[in-house]
Amino acid sequence: MTQGYLIVFEGIDGTGKSTHCRMLADFLNERGTAVTRLREPTDGPWGRKIREILKNGRGGVTPEQELTWFVNDRREDVENNILPALRKNNVVLLDRYYYSTAAYQGALGIDPAKIIAANEQFAPVPDRAFIFIAPPETCLDRIGLSREGYSSFEKLEYLRRVQDIFVSFSGSHIQQVDSTRTPEEVHTILRDEVLRLIEPGVQT
């Protein structure tokens, strides 16, 4: 490789995006590919404030304030983690990016297109953005089986609005993933697509 690649995993919770981000990282590591796996919100100061909202609810925090926290957290992530890894020619696998911000804050009434445009002023456009799609009802069932309780973002009607925004995103670098398929099928789709990206000409 002569450059790094940024590959992001997007979708509502319960679609399997985090699991597949980890599985793909393991696969690439086994091939000897330099991989950096990250997640947003980060564990930095702004990310911790966001995670408090996830745990305890928004309280008096407005959508605009919340959006500012996400943007601040991403600026730090881009500067401290994403760009340095790309400069090392790593494959960066990122669990959530600015499409999640656009979808979740968009469902609260902020224009998703404006959120994306503002983020792209400082955040690199990903080489691939996998948008994981599954019925919100199914996702909530998966969440309920995997852990106790739901975050403040995990309400059915809200998640339906969020997913509608995710589905609306388009571009040559965006690929929707039907995550109602088996994990093995989804992993194969992702694996083959990423290998075509980072190793052109390699048979999958």
N, C-alpha and C positions, 0 to 999 in steps of 0.2 A: 504494500500500500504506500502511496505517496501522500496521503492525507488521512485525517481522522474522519470518522462518520458518526453522526448523531442520529440515534434511532429512539423514538419515544413511544411510550405505551399509554394510551388514553382510553377513557371510558368510565362509566359509573362503577362504584365499588361492587364487588360480587361478579364482575364479568370475567375474572381470571387474569387480568392484565399483570398484576404483581407476580403471580405464580409464573406466568410465561416470560416475564422479564428475567426472573431468576433462572428459569430453565434454559433460556437462550444464552445467558451469561455462562452457565455451566458448560453448555455445548461448545461455545466459542473458546472458552478456556482450555477445554480438552483438545481442541485443534491447535492450540498454541497461539491463538490470537490475543493481542493485548486488549483487555476489556476493562472499562470503568463503569461500574453500575451505581447509579444514583437514584434518589427519589426526591420529590417535592410534595409537600413542604419539607424543607431541610430540617436539620437539627440545630440550626443557628438561632439567634435571638428572635428573628421575625417568624421563623418556622415554628418555634415553640409557642409563640402567641397564637398562631393559627391553630395549632393542635389543642390549645386550651378551648378554643371555640368548638372544635370538633367534639371534644369531650363534654363540655359543660353548656354548650349552646351559645348563641350570639349575644344574648343579653342586650345591652344598649349599643352594641357595635353596629354601625350602619353598613349597608353594602359597599358604599364608597370607601369607608375606612378599611373594611375587610380587603377590598381590592388593592388598596395601597399597601397593605401588609404583604399580600401575595407578590406584588411587583417588587417591593423592597427585598423580599426573600429571594426572588429569582435573580435580581441584579447581583446579589452576593454569590449565588450559585454559579451564574455565568462567569463572573470574574474569578472566583476562587477555585472552581471545580471543572466546569464544562469546557471553557476555552483552554485552560492548561492541559487537560486530557486530550483534546483535539489536536493541540500543537505537538503532542507526543505521538501523534498518529494512532491513537487508541480508538477503538469502537466504544462509543459512549452509549450505554443503555439507560434510559431515563424513565422512571415510573412517575408519570404525570409531568406536564409542561404547560405552556400557556394556553393550549386548547382546553385543558381542564378549567383553567381560570375563566376563559371566555364562556364555557358552557355553564359552569356553576353560577358565576356572577351574572351571566346573561339571563339565566332563569330567574334572577332577582330583579330584572328590569334594566340592566345596563347593556348597551349595544355590544354584542359579541364582536362585530367587525372592528369597532373602535378599540376594544381590548387587545385584539390580535395585532392591529396596526401599532398600538403604543408599545407592545412587547417587542415587536420586530425591529423597533428602533435601536434596541440594545442586545437582544437575544437572537442567536443564530437560528435560521430556519432549519428544521430537521431534514435530514436526507430521507427518512421514512417516518411517517406518523401512523402507527397502527391504532385504529379506532375500534375498540372491542364493543360489540353490540350483542345484547341479550335482553329478554323481557325484564323490565324492572322488578316484576313480581318474583321471577326466578332468582334475580340477584339478591333480593331481600331474604329469600329462603336460604340461599347459600350463606349469606352473612350470619343469619340466625344459627346455622349449624356450625359455623366456624368460630364464633366468639359470642360472649355474653353482651347483650345490649346493642343499640344502634347509635351512631353518631348523630349530631344535630342536622347533618346533611342528608340523612337516610330516611326520608319520608316519601311515600309512594308517588303522590302527585308531583312533588318537587322533582323527583328523579325522572319522571316521565318528561317533564319540561327540559331537564338537563339533557336527557338522551336525544330528544328531538333536535336540540342544537348540535350535539355531536354528529348526528346523522347529516346535518346540513353542511358540514364542512367538506370542501372539495379542493382538489389540486393534484398535480401529478405525483406529489410525494405522499399523498394521503391514501391509505388503504383500509377499508373496513374489514373487520374480522368477525365472522359469525362464531361467537364463543358458546353457542349451544352445541357445537360439535364436541367430540370427545377431546380430552386434553392431548392425546397422541396426534389426532388429526390437526388440531390447531398448531401444535409445536412443529409438525412437518411443514405446514404452510409458511410459518414464520421463518423456520430454518432455511428453507429453499429460497425464499424471497431475500433474506439477508445475505446469503451466500452469493446470489446473483448480483447483489449490490456491491459487496466488498471484494469479491473474487470473480470478476467477469470472465466468462468462458469456462468456468468450472462446472462440470456436470453434477447435478444433484439427484 
